[in-house]
Amino acid sequence: MLLSRVLSTIPRRAAGILRAQSTLSTSPTAREFKVVLDNDTVYVDQALAEALGWTPDQPTEGVPLTLSGWEPHYFAIARTGTDSDLLARRTVESGHNPRVKQILDYLKDR
């Protein structure tokens, strides 16, 4: 399962720690991390970098990531091309399906 985040509106050039209201999945592997946004760059700690595929033996190689989103509640960053990336993309695509929206609205009102 994915970690769903509702991010507050942040000025584009704002510096500081991102604050989020989180809904964690029931997955035992889900973890929360703090990140810092400064001048269009998100700074993370080493544990998060490694979880996304960065390795200390190739510090300058970089890791291709994909940011997918479906406002206002679903945003996911995943390593490009992974199953998690594909799931995030399909989730966003399904958000544009009127039938899916109708079902979600129905469930939300229950």
FINUFI-53243 format. One record per atom (N, C-alpha, C, CB): chain; x, y, z; residue in one letter; atom name. Coordinates in pm, whole numbers, padded with zeros to 5 digits. Each point is the difference from the previous one (the first is absolute). Glycine has a CB too. Layout:
BEGIN
<r A, <X, Y, Z>, A, CA>
...
end
This chain:
BEGIN
<r A, <00083, -00118, 00000>, M, N>
<r A, <-00083, 00118, 00000>, M, CA>
<r A, <00088, 00124, 00000>, M, C>
<r A, <-00183, -00124, 00121>, M, CB>
<r A, <00124, 00234, -00158>, L, N>
<r A, <00075, 00123, -00011>, L, CA>
<r A, <-00026, 00093, 00117>, L, C>
<r A, <-00007, -00022, -00246>, L, CB>
<r A, <00099, 00110, 00268>, L, N>
<r A, <-00015, 00104, 00100>, L, CA>
<r A, <-00070, 00117, -00067>, L, C>
<r A, <00207, -00074, 00127>, L, CB>
<r A, <-00322, 00111, -00074>, S, N>
<r A, <-00077, 00110, -00056>, S, CA>
<r A, <00027, 00125, 00081>, S, C>
<r A, <-00178, -00158, -00083>, S, CB>
<r A, <00204, 00268, 00015>, R, N>
<r A, <00032, 00125, 00069>, R, CA>
<r A, <-00089, 00111, -00049>, R, C>
<r A, <00237, -00074, 00029>, R, CB>
<r A, <-00280, 00154, 00066>, V, N>
<r A, <-00071, 00122, -00033>, V, CA>
<r A, <00095, 00113, 00034>, V, C>
<r A, <-00233, -00101, 00044>, V, CB>
<r A, <00294, 00160, -00146>, L, N>
<r A, <00100, 00104, 00023>, L, CA>
<r A, <-00065, 00136, 00003>, L, C>
<r A, <00173, -00141, -00111>, L, CB>
<r A, <-00131, 00221, 00205>, S, N>
<r A, <-00050, 00137, 00006>, S, CA>
<r A, <00059, 00080, -00115>, S, C>
<r A, <-00025, -00014, 00251>, S, CB>
<r A, <-00038, 00125, -00283>, T, N>
<r A, <00051, 00085, -00107>, T, CA>
<r A, <00127, 00066, 00047>, T, C>
<r A, <-00232, 00040, -00089>, T, CB>
<r A, <00337, -00053, 00012>, I, N>
<r A, <00131, 00052, 00037>, I, CA>
<r A, <00044, 00098, -00107>, I, C>
<r A, <00060, -00213, 00126>, I, CB>
<r A, <-00022, 00336, -00088>, P, N>
<r A, <00052, 00093, -00100>, P, CA>
<r A, <00117, -00062, -00074>, P, C>
<r A, <-00075, 00194, 00140>, P, CB>
<r A, <00085, -00166, -00266>, R, N>
<r A, <00099, -00063, -00086>, R, CA>
<r A, <00142, 00018, 00049>, R, C>
<r A, <-00153, 00036, -00187>, R, CB>
<r A, <00186, 00078, 00240>, R, N>
<r A, <00136, 00028, 00046>, R, CA>
<r A, <00016, -00012, 00152>, R, C>
<r A, <00026, 00150, -00196>, R, CB>
<r A, <-00123, -00208, 00261>, A, N>
<r A, <00006, -00009, 00146>, A, CA>
<r A, <00106, -00098, 00044>, A, C>
<r A, <-00242, 00056, 00013>, A, CB>
<r A, <00306, -00024, 00098>, A, N>
<r A, <00098, -00092, 00058>, A, CA>
<r A, <-00057, -00048, 00132>, A, C>
<r A, <00196, 00117, -00111>, A, CB>
<r A, <-00174, -00242, 00142>, G, N>
<r A, <-00048, -00053, 00126>, G, CA>
<r A, <-00041, -00144, -00014>, G, C>
<r A, <-00075, 00226, 00066>, G, CB>
<r A, <00030, -00282, 00042>, I, N>
<r A, <-00040, -00140, 00001>, I, CA>
<r A, <-00143, -00011, -00050>, I, C>
<r A, <00156, -00051, 00192>, I, CB>
<r A, <-00179, -00040, -00285>, L, N>
<r A, <-00134, -00025, -00049>, L, CA>
<r A, <-00082, -00062, 00112>, L, C>
<r A, <00084, -00030, -00236>, L, CB>
<r A, <-00202, 00079, 00252>, R, N>
<r A, <-00089, -00055, 00102>, R, CA>
<r A, <-00114, -00069, -00073>, R, C>
<r A, <00060, 00180, 00170>, R, CB>
<r A, <-00097, -00297, -00125>, A, N>
<r A, <-00103, -00077, -00068>, A, CA>
<r A, <-00089, -00072, 00100>, A, C>
<r A, <00151, -00028, -00197>, A, CB>
<r A, <-00275, 00015, 00159>, Q, N>
<r A, <-00090, -00087, 00076>, Q, CA>
<r A, <00005, -00133, -00073>, Q, C>
<r A, <-00154, 00192, 00082>, Q, CB>
<r A, <00190, -00296, -00012>, S, N>
<r A, <00025, -00127, -00067>, S, CA>
<r A, <-00103, -00106, 00035>, S, C>
<r A, <00240, 00056, 00002>, S, CB>
<r A, <-00267, -00138, -00099>, T, N>
<r A, <-00078, -00119, 00022>, T, CA>
<r A, <00089, -00116, -00041>, T, C>
<r A, <-00225, 00118, -00037>, T, CB>
<r A, <00274, -00192, 00133>, L, N>
<r A, <00089, -00110, -00030>, L, CA>
<r A, <-00077, -00123, -00039>, L, C>
<r A, <00167, 00092, 00156>, L, CB>
<r A, <-00110, -00168, -00245>, S, N>
<r A, <-00060, -00128, -00034>, S, CA>
<r A, <00021, -00096, 00116>, S, C>
<r A, <00040, 00038, -00248>, S, CB>
<r A, <-00101, -00151, 00240>, T, N>
<r A, <00017, -00101, 00104>, T, CA>
<r A, <00124, -00085, -00026>, T, C>
<r A, <-00248, -00005, 00034>, T, CB>
<r A, <00322, 00039, -00136>, S, N>
<r A, <00120, -00075, -00035>, S, CA>
<r A, <00105, 00014, 00110>, S, C>
<r A, <-00048, 00035, -00244>, S, CB>
<r A, <00108, -00146, 00287>, P, N>
<r A, <00104, 00008, 00103>, P, CA>
<r A, <00129, 00066, -00050>, P, C>
<r A, <-00097, -00206, 00102>, P, CB>
<r A, <00110, 00224, -00234>, T, N>
<r A, <00120, 00062, -00054>, T, CA>
<r A, <-00013, 00151, -00019>, T, C>
<r A, <00048, -00214, -00112>, T, CB>
<r A, <-00166, 00270, 00138>, A, N>
<r A, <-00020, 00144, -00016>, A, CA>
<r A, <00079, 00076, 00106>, A, C>
<r A, <-00229, -00039, -00099>, A, CB>
<r A, <00298, 00146, 00058>, R, N>
<r A, <00077, 00084, 00092>, R, CA>
<r A, <-00024, 00146, -00036>, R, C>
<r A, <00176, -00181, 00030>, R, CB>
<r A, <-00165, 00268, 00068>, E, N>
<r A, <-00011, 00144, -00024>, E, CA>
<r A, <00138, 00063, 00007>, E, C>
<r A, <-00234, 00002, 00096>, E, CB>
<r A, <00254, 00101, -00179>, F, N>
<r A, <00124, 00075, -00001>, F, CA>
<r A, <-00031, 00149, -00004>, F, C>
<r A, <00119, -00190, -00116>, F, CB>
<r A, <-00032, 00270, 00172>, K, N>
<r A, <-00011, 00145, -00014>, K, CA>
<r A, <00088, 00041, -00116>, K, C>
<r A, <-00048, 00034, 00248>, K, CB>
<r A, <00001, 00064, -00325>, V, N>
<r A, <00078, 00053, -00111>, V, CA>
<r A, <00000, 00151, 00010>, V, C>
<r A, <-00058, -00197, -00146>, V, CB>
<r A, <00153, 00261, 00077>, V, N>
<r A, <00010, 00145, -00004>, V, CA>
<r A, <-00010, 00045, -00145>, V, C>
<r A, <00143, 00004, 00211>, V, CB>
<r A, <-00230, 00094, -00236>, L, N>
<r A, <-00014, 00058, -00134>, L, CA>
<r A, <00065, 00138, 00003>, L, C>
<r A, <-00216, -00130, -00046>, L, CB>
<r A, <00310, 00153, -00046>, D, N>
<r A, <00067, 00129, -00009>, D, CA>
<r A, <00033, 00026, -00147>, D, C>
<r A, <00096, -00023, 00235>, D, CB>
<r A, <-00151, 00131, -00290>, N, N>
<r A, <00027, 00039, -00139>, N, CA>
<r A, <-00018, -00116, -00099>, N, C>
<r A, <00160, 00169, 00087>, N, CB>
<r A, <-00277, -00230, -00084>, D, N>
<r A, <-00035, -00108, -00094>, D, CA>
<r A, <00082, -00126, 00017>, D, C>
<r A, <-00067, 00175, -00156>, D, CB>
<r A, <00135, -00190, 00269>, T, N>
<r A, <00077, -00121, 00028>, T, CA>
<r A, <-00051, -00061, 00129>, T, C>
<r A, <00202, 00092, -00120>, T, CB>
<r A, <-00225, -00223, 00119>, V, N>
<r A, <-00041, -00072, 00119>, V, CA>
<r A, <00123, -00071, 00055>, V, C>
<r A, <-00239, -00031, -00086>, V, CB>
<r A, <00273, 00062, 00212>, Y, N>
<r A, <00114, -00061, 00067>, Y, CA>
<r A, <-00051, -00110, 00092>, Y, C>
<r A, <00133, 00216, -00012>, Y, CB>
<r A, <-00068, -00333, 00005>, V, N>
<r A, <-00042, -00117, 00079>, V, CA>
<r A, <00120, -00055, 00075>, V, C>
<r A, <-00183, -00055, -00166>, V, CB>
<r A, <00157, -00030, 00266>, D, N>
<r A, <00111, -00063, 00071>, D, CA>
<r A, <00045, -00126, -00076>, D, C>
<r A, <-00085, 00092, 00222>, D, CB>
<r A, <00195, -00148, -00177>, Q, N>
<r A, <00058, -00114, -00072>, Q, CA>
<r A, <-00092, -00121, -00002>, Q, C>
<r A, <00225, 00083, 00065>, Q, CB>
<r A, <-00298, -00106, 00043>, A, N>
<r A, <-00089, -00118, 00004>, A, CA>
<r A, <-00106, 00007, -00110>, A, C>
<r A, <00038, -00018, 00248>, A, CB>
<r A, <-00096, 00136, -00268>, L, N>
<r A, <-00101, 00015, -00106>, L, CA>
<r A, <00066, -00010, -00137>, L, C>
<r A, <-00140, 00145, 00150>, L, CB>
<r A, <00256, -00085, -00167>, A, N>
<r A, <00072, -00009, -00128>, A, CA>
<r A, <00027, -00146, -00036>, A, C>
<r A, <00106, 00225, 00043>, A, CB>
<r A, <-00062, -00303, 00054>, E, N>
<r A, <00028, -00141, -00025>, E, CA>
<r A, <-00127, -00078, -00028>, E, C>
<r A, <00201, 00017, 00146>, E, CB>
<r A, <-00310, 00018, -00077>, A, N>
<r A, <-00128, -00068, -00025>, A, CA>
<r A, <-00048, 00024, -00143>, A, C>
<r A, <-00058, 00022, 00243>, A, CB>
<r A, <00096, 00092, -00300>, L, N>
<r A, <-00039, 00032, -00138>, L, CA>
<r A, <00102, -00047, -00103>, L, C>
<r A, <-00122, 00196, 00090>, L, CB>
<r A, <00229, -00261, -00047>, G, N>
<r A, <00093, -00061, -00093>, G, CA>
<r A, <00139, 00059, -00008>, G, C>
<r A, <-00196, -00055, -00123>, G, CB>
<r A, <00223, 00162, 00197>, W, N>
<r A, <00134, 00060, 00000>, W, CA>
<r A, <00095, -00091, 00072>, W, C>
<r A, <-00096, 00232, -00006>, W, CB>
<r A, <00222, -00239, -00039>, T, N>
<r A, <00100, -00083, 00067>, T, CA>
<r A, <00125, 00084, 00030>, T, C>
<r A, <-00088, -00207, -00116>, T, CB>
<r A, <00152, 00184, 00230>, P, N>
<r A, <00119, 00076, 00037>, P, CA>
<r A, <00117, -00020, -00094>, P, C>
<r A, <-00076, -00016, 00233>, P, CB>
<r A, <00083, -00098, -00301>, D, N>
<r A, <00114, -00026, -00089>, D, CA>
<r A, <-00012, 00074, -00133>, D, C>
<r A, <00024, -00223, 00108>, D, CB>
<r A, <-00139, 00282, -00138>, Q, N>
<r A, <-00018, 00080, -00122>, Q, CA>
<r A, <-00076, 00129, 00037>, Q, C>
<r A, <-00002, -00210, -00147>, Q, CB>
<r A, <00065, 00297, 00225>, P, N>
<r A, <-00071, 00115, 00055>, P, CA>
<r A, <-00045, 00104, -00101>, P, C>
<r A, <00131, -00038, 00200>, P, CB>
<r A, <-00069, 00043, -00316>, T, N>
<r A, <-00038, 00103, -00098>, T, CA>
<r A, <-00082, -00053, -00116>, T, C>
<r A, <00206, 00118, 00063>, T, CB>
<r A, <-00237, -00247, -00063>, E, N>
<r A, <-00075, -00059, -00110>, E, CA>
<r A, <-00145, 00047, -00005>, E, C>
<r A, <00149, -00197, 00016>, E, CB>
<r A, <-00208, 00218, 00100>, G, N>
<r A, <-00140, 00041, 00004>, G, CA>
<r A, <-00094, -00117, -00019>, G, C>
<r A, <00068, 00222, -00086>, G, CB>
<r A, <-00194, -00199, 00120>, V, N>
<r A, <-00104, -00102, -00011>, V, CA>
<r A, <-00119, 00064, -00069>, V, C>
<r A, <00079, -00123, 00209>, V, CB>
<r A, <-00127, 00067, -00320>, P, N>
<r A, <-00117, 00058, -00067>, P, CA>
<r A, <-00128, -00025, 00083>, P, C>
<r A, <00112, -00033, -00225>, P, CB>
<r A, <-00181, 00142, 00256>, L, N>
<r A, <-00123, -00009, 00079>, L, CA>
<r A, <-00115, 00060, -00078>, L, C>
<r A, <00131, 00010, 00214>, L, CB>
<r A, <-00251, -00056, -00184>, T, N>
<r A, <-00122, 00052, -00063>, T, CA>
<r A, <-00092, 00049, 00111>, T, C>
<r A, <00022, -00157, -00199>, T, CB>
<r A, <-00073, 00279, 00182>, L, N>
<r A, <-00098, 00057, 00092>, L, CA>
<r A, <-00134, -00004, -00070>, L, C>
<r A, <00172, 00150, 00114>, L, CB>
<r A, <-00266, -00224, -00057>, S, N>
<r A, <-00135, -00010, -00055>, S, CA>
<r A, <-00096, 00060, 00101>, S, C>
<r A, <00058, -00208, -00134>, S, CB>
<r A, <-00167, 00267, 00087>, G, N>
<r A, <-00093, 00058, 00094>, G, CA>
<r A, <-00142, 00008, -00051>, G, C>
<r A, <00187, 00127, 00089>, G, CB>
<r A, <-00278, -00130, 00006>, W, N>
<r A, <-00143, 00014, -00027>, W, CA>
<r A, <-00053, 00088, 00111>, W, C>
<r A, <-00022, -00229, -00117>, W, CB>
<r A, <00004, 00357, 00085>, E, N>
<r A, <-00038, 00094, 00105>, E, CA>
<r A, <-00138, -00028, 00055>, E, C>
<r A, <00143, 00169, -00107>, E, CB>
<r A, <-00170, -00142, 00228>, P, N>
<r A, <00089, 00063, 00098>, P, CA>
<r A, <00065, -00098, 00096>, P, C>
<r A, <-00141, 00200, -00019>, P, CB>
<r A, <00122, -00331, 00000>, H, N>
<r A, <00040, -00094, 00105>, H, CA>
<r A, <00109, -00100, -00033>, H, C>
<r A, <-00225, 00027, 00075>, H, CB>
<r A, <00261, -00044, -00198>, Y, N>
<r A, <00090, -00111, -00034>, Y, CA>
<r A, <00122, 00051, -00074>, Y, C>
<r A, <-00195, -00157, -00010>, Y, CB>
<r A, <00311, 00142, 00071>, F, N>
<r A, <00126, 00035, -00065>, F, CA>
<r A, <00101, -00108, 00036>, F, C>
<r A, <-00051, 00250, 00008>, F, CB>
<r A, <00124, -00298, -00107>, A, N>
<r A, <00096, -00108, 00024>, A, CA>
<r A, <00127, 00025, -00079>, A, C>
<r A, <-00188, -00162, 00042>, A, CB>
<r A, <00301, 00138, 00021>, I, N>
<r A, <00130, 00003, -00066>, I, CA>
<r A, <00053, -00142, 00004>, I, C>
<r A, <00047, 00244, 00066>, I, CB>
<r A, <-00013, -00296, -00183>, A, N>
<r A, <00050, -00138, -00008>, A, CA>
<r A, <00116, -00005, -00099>, A, C>
<r A, <-00229, -00093, 00056>, A, CB>
<r A, <00311, -00007, -00039>, R, N>
<r A, <00109, -00021, -00096>, R, CA>
<r A, <-00062, -00032, -00135>, R, C>
<r A, <00158, -00082, 00183>, R, CB>
<r A, <-00117, 00154, -00285>, T, N>
<r A, <-00057, -00014, -00134>, T, CA>
<r A, <00013, -00143, -00051>, T, C>
<r A, <00056, 00239, -00045>, T, CB>
<r A, <-00170, -00290, -00006>, G, N>
<r A, <-00001, -00133, -00060>, G, CA>
<r A, <-00027, -00115, 00094>, G, C>
<r A, <00155, 00092, -00159>, G, CB>
<r A, <-00168, -00064, 00288>, T, N>
<r A, <-00026, -00108, 00096>, T, CA>
<r A, <-00149, -00030, 00008>, T, C>
<r A, <00203, 00068, 00132>, T, CB>
<r A, <-00238, -00177, -00066>, D, N>
<r A, <-00140, -00032, 00021>, D, CA>
<r A, <-00071, 00111, 00076>, D, C>
<r A, <00057, -00244, -00001>, D, CB>
<r A, <00012, 00305, 00097>, S, N>
<r A, <-00059, 00111, 00076>, S, CA>
<r A, <-00030, 00119, -00090>, S, C>
<r A, <00123, -00077, 00203>, S, CB>
<r A, <-00034, 00106, -00296>, D, N>
<r A, <-00022, 00108, -00095>, D, CA>
<r A, <-00121, -00030, -00088>, D, C>
<r A, <00246, 00051, 00001>, D, CB>
<r A, <-00254, -00172, -00051>, L, N>
<r A, <-00113, -00038, -00085>, L, CA>
<r A, <-00132, 00006, 00076>, L, C>
<r A, <00154, -00146, -00134>, L, CB>
<r A, <-00154, 00101, 00259>, L, N>
<r A, <-00120, 00006, 00081>, L, CA>
<r A, <-00043, 00145, 00023>, L, C>
<r A, <00065, -00216, 00112>, L, CB>
<r A, <00031, 00303, -00081>, A, N>
<r A, <-00031, 00141, 00022>, A, CA>
<r A, <-00058, 00063, -00127>, A, C>
<r A, <00184, 00014, 00171>, A, CB>
<r A, <-00124, -00042, -00284>, R, N>
<r A, <-00050, 00055, -00127>, R, CA>
<r A, <-00142, -00049, -00030>, R, C>
<r A, <00236, 00012, -00085>, R, CB>
<r A, <-00260, -00142, 00106>, R, N>
<r A, <-00133, -00056, -00026>, R, CA>
<r A, <-00104, 00058, 00096>, R, C>
<r A, <00106, -00211, -00084>, R, CB>
<r A, <-00066, 00236, 00207>, T, N>
<r A, <-00091, 00061, 00096>, T, CA>
<r A, <-00040, 00139, -00047>, T, C>
<r A, <00105, -00132, 00186>, T, CB>
<r A, <-00010, 00210, -00234>, V, N>
<r A, <-00029, 00135, -00050>, V, CA>
<r A, <-00089, -00009, -00124>, V, C>
<r A, <00219, 00085, 00092>, V, CB>
<r A, <-00187, -00176, -00182>, E, N>
<r A, <-00081, -00016, -00121>, E, CA>
<r A, <-00143, -00038, 00034>, E, C>
<r A, <00205, -00068, -00126>, E, CB>
<r A, <-00222, -00019, 00225>, S, N>
<r A, <-00135, -00042, 00036>, S, CA>
<r A, <-00079, 00116, 00061>, S, C>
<r A, <00083, -00233, 00036>, S, CB>
<r A, <-00013, 00330, 00018>, G, N>
<r A, <-00066, 00116, 00057>, G, CA>
<r A, <-00072, 00085, -00103>, G, C>
<r A, <00170, -00001, 00175>, G, CB>
<r A, <-00137, -00016, -00301>, H, N>
<r A, <-00065, 00074, -00107>, H, CA>
<r A, <-00118, -00076, -00060>, H, C>
<r A, <00218, 00108, -00049>, H, CB>
<r A, <-00242, -00229, 00099>, N, N>
<r A, <-00109, -00082, -00048>, N, CA>
<r A, <-00128, 00038, 00076>, N, C>
<r A, <00160, -00190, -00058>, N, CB>
<r A, <-00263, 00238, -00013>, P, N>
<r A, <-00123, 00043, 00069>, P, CA>
<r A, <-00064, -00110, 00085>, P, C>
<r A, <-00036, 00158, -00187>, P, CB>
<r A, <00044, -00281, 00143>, R, N>
<r A, <-00060, -00111, 00077>, R, CA>
<r A, <00074, -00019, 00132>, R, C>
<r A, <-00071, -00113, -00214>, R, CB>
<r A, <00204, 00122, 00210>, V, N>
<r A, <00079, -00014, 00123>, V, CA>
<r A, <-00033, 00115, 00095>, V, C>
<r A, <00185, -00117, -00127>, V, CB>
<r A, <-00196, 00238, 00074>, K, N>
<r A, <-00035, 00116, 00084>, K, CA>
<r A, <-00136, -00020, 00065>, K, C>
<r A, <00136, 00149, -00148>, K, CB>
<r A, <-00231, -00202, 00072>, Q, N>
<r A, <-00135, -00024, 00052>, Q, CA>
<r A, <00004, -00101, 00115>, Q, C>
<r A, <-00097, 00051, -00227>, Q, CB>
<r A, <00174, -00157, 00211>, I, N>
<r A, <00010, -00102, 00105>, I, CA>
<r A, <00068, 00058, 00124>, I, C>
<r A, <00011, -00181, -00175>, I, CB>
<r A, <00096, 00258, 00156>, L, N>
<r A, <00069, 00060, 00114>, L, CA>
<r A, <-00090, 00098, 00074>, L, C>
<r A, <00216, -00028, -00120>, L, CB>
<r A, <-00292, 00108, 00047>, D, N>
<r A, <-00095, 00092, 00064>, D, CA>
<r A, <-00105, -00077, 00079>, D, C>
<r A, <00037, 00167, -00185>, D, CB>
<r A, <-00084, -00276, 00128>, Y, N>
<r A, <-00098, -00084, 00068>, Y, CA>
<r A, <00059, -00056, 00131>, Y, C>
<r A, <-00105, -00059, -00224>, Y, CB>
<r A, <00226, 00008, 00217>, L, N>
<r A, <00064, -00057, 00118>, L, CA>
<r A, <00033, 00105, 00104>, L, C>
<r A, <00093, -00178, -00144>, L, CB>
<r A, <-00056, 00297, 00099>, K, N>
<r A, <00035, 00108, 00091>, K, CA>
<r A, <-00121, 00041, 00086>, K, C>
<r A, <00173, 00080, -00164>, K, CB>
<r A, <-00292, -00086, 00107>, D, N>
<r A, <-00122, 00040, 00069>, D, CA>
<r A, <-00055, -00107, 00093>, D, C>
<r A, <-00050, 00144, -00193>, D, CB>
<r A, <00110, -00259, 00198>, R, N>
<r A, <-00047, -00110, 00085>, R, CA>
<r A, <00051, 00013, 00140>, R, C>
<r A, <-00009, -00147, -00196>, R, CB>
end
